[in-house]
């Protein structure tokens, strides 16, 4: 289980995201605030009861040609209410991400560090 602290390989971002719980067709929109290849921290306006879900992330294209989208399966490890902003901070483990998308994420994270 992921701790409530981001991993040392993670980096802060401000990317739009949507979670679709496994038992639903309706997306819940929020933002990714910290991400690595295996974990993410996100802020969402409501609690998400599902433990497993699909996560879609709108992120910068590493080739600087606009935007690209990440589609992965996740496990929500825990969530806490952030009282001063009335949103839920979700601690997420990325459980399934195909190799093409993983490379896209790696390249984007390296680009943003440069």
N, C-alpha and C positions, 0 to 999 in steps of 0.2 A: 504494500500500500504506500502511496506517495505521502510524504510528510507535507505539512503546510508551508514549507519553505521551497522556493523554486530551486531547481538543481543548478550547480555552478556553470553548466554548459548553456543554460537558458539565457535569454536576453529579453529586455523589456521591449514591447511593441504596442501599437495601438491599431489593431486590425479588426475590421468588422467580421462578425461570425454569426452562424445560425446553428442551433442544435435541433435535431429532429429525434425525439425519444423513440425508442424501439417500438412502442405500442401506439404511435401517433403518426399522423401525416402532416400535422401542423408544425412549422418551424417556430422556434423561439429565438428572437434576435438579441444579440449582445455584442461584446467586444472581448478580444483576446488581449490580455495585458502583459503576458510573459509566456515565452514558448521555447522549447527545445525540440529535438527530434522525437522524444518519447513522452514529454509532459507539456501541459499548458495550464495557465491560470487565466480564468475568464471572469468577466462581470456580466451578469444577466439580471433583468428586472424582476424576475420571479424565481422561486425555488423550483428545481427540476427533480421530480420524484424518481424518474428512471435512473437506474445505475448504468445501463448501457444505452448508447445512442449513436447517431451519426452526426459528425461535426463538419461543417462547411466553413472554410476560412477564405476571405477576400484579402489577398496579400499582394505586395508589389512584385512585378515580374523581374526576375534577376537579370534579364537582358534589357531592362529599362524600356520595355515596349508597352507599358500600360500596367494592367492588373492580371493576375492569374488566380486560380481557385484551387484550394486543397480540399479533398474529400476523404475523410477517414472515419474509422470506427473508434469509439472511445469508451472508457469506463470512467464514470464520475466517482472519484475516491471520497471526496467530502465537499461540503459547502458550508459557508458561514454567511450570516447577514452582516453587511457592513452598514451600521446604523446611520452614520453621518451622510451617506449617499443613498440609503434605502435600496441597495442592490445586493445580490447574492454573489459572493466570490466562490467560484467553482474550482476545485483542484482536479485536474483531468489527466488520465493516463491514456496515451494514444496506443490502442491495441492492434490496429490494422491500418497500414499505410503502404500502398504499393510502391515498388522501387522507383518508378519514374517520379512519383509525387514526393517521395523521400529525398531524392536528389534535387528536386526543385526547391524544397524547403531548405536543404543544406546550403544550396547556392545563394538563396535569398538571405539566410542568416549570416553567411560569410560576407556578402556584399554590404549588408548593413553595418558590419563591424569595421569595414575598411574606412 
